[in-house]
Amino acid sequence: MEIIVKSLILSVMLGISCKEYFGIFLQERWKVRWINYTINLAFMAGFLLISFSPIPPYFWQPVRLIVIIWAVAQIYFKVKPHINILLTLFLSGLIWILSAVTNGLLMLLSASSGFIMYMGDTIWCSILLCIILLFAYRYKGKFNMNSGIKCLYFAAFPILSMGVSMAFSVISWSGREAGEGMAGMIIVGTGIINILAFYLIADMMLKEARGQEVQLQYERTWNQMKLYQDMEQNYQRQKRFMHDYKNQLNTVQGLLVKNQAGEALKYIEKLTGEIKKNSDYVDTNHAVVNVVLNQKYQYALSKGITIIMAVNDLSGLTISEEETVTLLVNLLDNAIEACENAKDCRIIRFKMLIEESELLLSVGNPVKEPVEIKGNRVLSTKKDDGNHGIGLLNVDSVIKKNRGTSVIKCSDGWFWFSAMIPL
């Protein structure tokens, strides 16, 4: 009975540790809350299975731990399998190292028997839980591990150290040449180095994430400044036009007085063309959207590019003005740049509609060469000429901040970006 109670306690501690650990880097897969509440139970069930199953040969003990953690994480969290295995290897390495460090310290303290040695598993499980909770408190939600390369750097050192700890544990427990004291010191030293590396690497990743955020913020500010400059230019054009309006009317009146109706008509047609050129093409009942769409529409026309728009009443748009500018400027600038490089078709298809309390946003444009997409991200290659990679990180951050979803695809010579954001 005592063994069962101890196994339950350890399983609960390890289950909480695993859930909090993966929650630092990943989002939960299921939208139904009660399913996510079973994450702890799933991890606990896996650890109980390990506790009450026969002990395999020493090499296979970490393997079964890795398999169970990986399987549960894959079911409950949004993560690619290869990213999941790296995260799982890191956690398994941390578990194994803490276990080895605890046993090493107990051996150094000559506590190889008795109550303290019996409590060894409880001690290292408690330390693991504290480390994970502190790490979650400081870093949760501050960086994304789905980049892959960061995961590799993050996991490599502890994984190698796990192998070293296992090797010295075998030497110690098999009673070979190395004494227990020396093996224990090596294991403890390795564990301390790993814990320090754990926080150092995390700090480096956090600084990198903050640097990227600063870069994205700079781009958002630049986009807004560019928009305001366009607005100022448009205002000055309208001001100059209104200043000359009286003289233009006097000219038309003079032509009519002289019975030069034909010349007056030609002058009016020319004047009407100038008015159209400087007037707004789009009205969505949203001031910021109107400014951006009309500016980009006129700019595209000057480049010989046609924008086919589908919009409706956007007065109910709840996204902030800054975020609205970020979305539209980046998406339309990318599309215009891609059309400039296109050979034949120079058309942009744009849709921005509010339907059933959701914003539907879609932009499509032709591409000269196929764009490589992986994990809903545009890979930076020579083929896409940087048309779509720049700015999409900003767009993605706005969509995620507003609990939206987006899809990117490239087929039949067209690049498409679609997003749905709840309002």
N, C-alpha and C positions, 0 to 999 in steps of 0.2 A: 504493500500500500504506500509506503514511504517513497519508493522508487517512482510510482505512478504520479504522486503529488509533485515530486521534484521535476519529473519530465514535463508535466503540465505547466509548471511555473516557467521552466526554461523555454518551452515552446511559445508561451505567451510573450515573453521578453524578446525572443528572436523574431516572432511574427510582427510585433510592433516595430522592431528595428528595420526589418526588410521593407515594410510598407512605407515608413518615413524616408528610408534611403531612396527608394525608387521615386517617391513623390517629390524629392528635391529636383530631379532632372526631367521627369516625364509627367504627362497628363493621363488621368484615368480614362480608360477606354469607354466605359459604359456610362450612358447618360442617366440610366435609372439608378437612383441613389441606393436603393436597398441592395443592389448587386455589389456596388462599391463597398458597402458595409461588410461584405463577406471576405474582403481581401485578407484581413488578419486571420480569419478562420482558415482560409486556404493555406496560408503560410504555416499556421500552427499544425494543421493536419499533416503537411509535408514533414515537419520536424518531428512530430509524434511517430510518423512512419519510420523515420530514421532511428528514433529512440528504441522502438520495440521490434526492429528487424535485426537479424543476425549481423554481427560486425564482419564486414568483408576484409580482405587483405588490405594492408595499410595504404597502398597506392590508390585503391578504389574508394576509400572513405571520402576524400574531397570531391571525387567525381560524382558520387550520388548526391552530395550537397549541392553542387553546381547545377545538376540536372533538375532537381526539384525547384530551386530558386528561379532558374531560367524559365521553367514551364509556367509557374504561377505568374511571374511578371509578364510573360508573353500574353497570357490570357487577360489580365486585368489592366495593362497599361498600353498606351499608344507608342509602340517602339518597333523598329525594324529588328529582325532576328540577330543580325551581326552586331548591332549596337547593344542589344540586350545581352549578348554573350560577354561583351567587354565589361559592361556594368556588373554582370553577375560574377565574372572572374575577379573583379576588383573587390566586391563585397565578400566573396568566399575567401579571398586572400586575407582580407582584414580579419575575418572571423578566425581563420586558421592561425594567423600571427598572434592575435590576442590570446587565443587558447595556449599557444606555445610559450608566449611571454609569461602568462600567469603560471603555467607549470614550471617554467624555468626559474621564476622568482621563488616559488615554493620550494624548489629543490635547493636553491642557494640558501634559503632560510632553514634548511634541514627539516623541512616540514613534509617529508615524503610519506608520512602516515598521520593518522589522526583526523580530528574534526576539520582543521584548516584545509588539508589536502582534499577532504571530502567535499568541501565547499568551493573547490577550484572552479568548477563549471559555472556556478552561480556568480562568482566574482567576475569572471571574464565576460559573461553575458551582461552583467550590470554595467561594466565599463563600456562595452559595445553600444548598449542602449544610450548611455550618456553621451558618447561621442557622436552618434547619429543625431540625437535630438539637438545637441549644440550646433552641429553642422547644418541641420535643417533650419534652425532659428536664424542662422546668419546668412545662408546662401539660397534657401528655397525660392524658386521662381526667378532667380537672378541670372541664370545662364541656361543654355540649351545644349544638350549632349548629342543631338541628332546630326551634328556635323561630321561625326565619325573620326576625324583626325584627332580632335581634342580627346575623344574617348580613349584612343590608343595611347596618347601621352599619359592620360590620367590613370590608366590601368596597368601599364607595362611594368612599372617599378614594383608595386606590391605583388604582382603575379610572380615575378622572378624571385622576390623575397620569400614568397610562400614556399617555393621549391627549396630554397636554402633552409628555411625553418624545418620543413619536412625531413630533409636530409639529416640535419643535426639531431632532430628528434629521434630518428631511427638509430643513429649512432648512440645516443644517450640511453634509449630504452633497450637496445640490444646488448649493452654492456661491452662494447668494443673498446678500442684503445683510448679514445678520448674519455676523460672522466666526466661524470655528471655535472660537476661544478663548472668546468670549462664550457661544456655544451650549453648549459643554462645561461651563462654570461653572454655567449654568442647569440642565443635566441633572444634574450632580453634586449641586447644592443640593436639587433635587427628590427625588433618591434618598435623601439623608440624612434629609430631612423624613419620607419614607415609612417608612424603617426605624424612626425614633423613634416615628412614629404606630403602627406595627405593634405595638411593645411596650407603648405607652401604652394602646391600645385593649384589648389582651389583658389587661393588669393590671386595667383597669376591669371587664372581663367576669368575671375571676377573683374580684374582690371582690364582684361582684353574685352570683355562684354561691355564694360563702361566706356571704353575707348570707341567701340563700335557705335554705342548709343550717342556719344558726342558727335561722331561723324554723321550719323543719320539726322541728328538735330540740326547740324550745320546745313545739310542739304535741304531740310524742311524750311529753315530760315531763308536760304537762298531762293527757294521757289517762291516764297511769299514776297520777298523783296522784288523779284522779277515781275511778279504779278502786279504789285503796286506800281512799279515803273510803267508797265503797260497801261494800267488804268490812268496814270498821270498823263501819258502821251495821248491817250484817247480823249481825255478831258480837254487838253490843250487844243487838239484838232477841232473838237466841237466848239470851243470858245472862239477860235479863229473863224470858224464857219459862221457862227452867229454874228460875229462882228461884221462880216462881209454881207450878211443876209439882206440888210437894207439896201446896199448898193446893187445887189443882184436884182432885187425887185424893181428898183429904179431903172435898171437896164432893160428889163422886160417891158416895163411901162413905156419907156421911150421908143422901143421897137414897135410896139402896138400903136402908139400915137402916130408914128410915121407910116402906118399901114404895112409894116414889114412882118406880117404874120408868120411867114415861113421861117424867117430868121429867128423870130421869137420862139417858135415851136422847137427849133433845133437847140436853142439856148436852154429852154426849159428841160428838154430831154437830157442834155448834158448835166444840168443842175440836179435833176432827179437821180441820175446815175451816181453823182457824188454823194447825195443824201443816202442812197442805199448802201454805198460803200462804207459810210461812217455810222450807219444805224445798227441796232441790235437785231440779230437774226433769231435768237432764242429767248423765250421768256418762260421760266419755270416757277415763278412766284418765290424764288429764293435768290437774294441779291448776290451772294458769293458764287453760287453755281452759274448764274447768268453771266457774271463778269468773266469767269474762267472759260465757259463754253464759247461765248462770243469772241473773246480774244483768240482762243485756239482755232476757232472756225475761220476767222479772218486771216490768221497767220497761215493756216493750211491752204486757203485759197490763193494766197500770194505765192505759194510753192507749187501751185497746180495740183493740189490734192483735194479731193472731195470727201467731206465727212457726212455720212448719212446718219441722222440722229433719230432716236425714238425716246422722247421724254414725256413726262406728265407733270402734274402739280406736285412740286417738291417742297411746298411750304411746311410739311410735317417732318422734314428732315431733322433728326435730333443729333446728328454728328456735329462736333464743334467745327467752327469755320476753319481753323488751322488744319484739322484732319481732312476736311472736305477739299481744301486746296492741295494737300499732299496727295490724296487719291487721284484727283482729276489731272493735275499738272503732270505727275509722273507717268500716268497711263497714256495720256494724249501725247506728251512729248516723245515717249518711246515709239508710239504708233506713227507719228509724223516722221520721225527719224528713219524708221524702217521703210516707210513709203518713199522717202527720198531716194533710197537705195534700190527700190524695186524697179524692174525694167518696164513692165507694161501697166499692170493694174496699180492705180494710185488712189485707192478708195479705203476709207476707214469706216467701219460699222460700229456705231456707239449706241448703247442703250443704258438709260438711267431712269428707272421707274420705281414708284412706291406702290406695292400691292400687298394687301392684307398685313399691314404693319411690318413689312419687310422691304428693305432697299435692294433692288436687283440691279446690278452693275455689270456691264459687259462691254468689252472692247476687242475688236478684231481687225487685223490688218495683214496684207500680204507680206511675205518674207522672201528675200532673194535666195537664201539657202535654208534648209531645215534647221530648226533650233533644237538643241539637245536639252531634254528636261529630265530631271531626276528628283524624286521626292518633292514634287510640286515646286521645284526651284529650277531656274534657268542656269545651266552650266555655262561658265565663261569660256567660250571657244572662239576661234578665228572666224568660224562660219557665221555666227550671229552678229559679229562686228560690234558687240557691246550694246546692241539696240535695246535689249530687254533686261539685261542683268542689272543695269544701273537704275536705282530708284524702286525696284520691286521689293527690296527689303523694307523700305519705308512704307510702302503700300501694305505689305504683309503685317507689319507691326500695328498699323491703324485698324486693319480688319480683325486681328486677334484681340486688340484692346476692346473692341466693340462686340466681342463674342460672335464674330461672323466666320464664314468659311469661304475659301476660294479654290478655284481649279484653273490650272494652266495646261494648255495642250497645243500641239502644232501638227497639223495634218493638211494634206492637199494644198500645200503652199500658203497656208494661212496660219497665223498665230492668234490664239484666243485666250483672253483672260476673263474669267467670270467670277463674280462674288455675290454672296447673299448675306446681308447684315440685318439682324433684328432691330427694330426701332422701339 
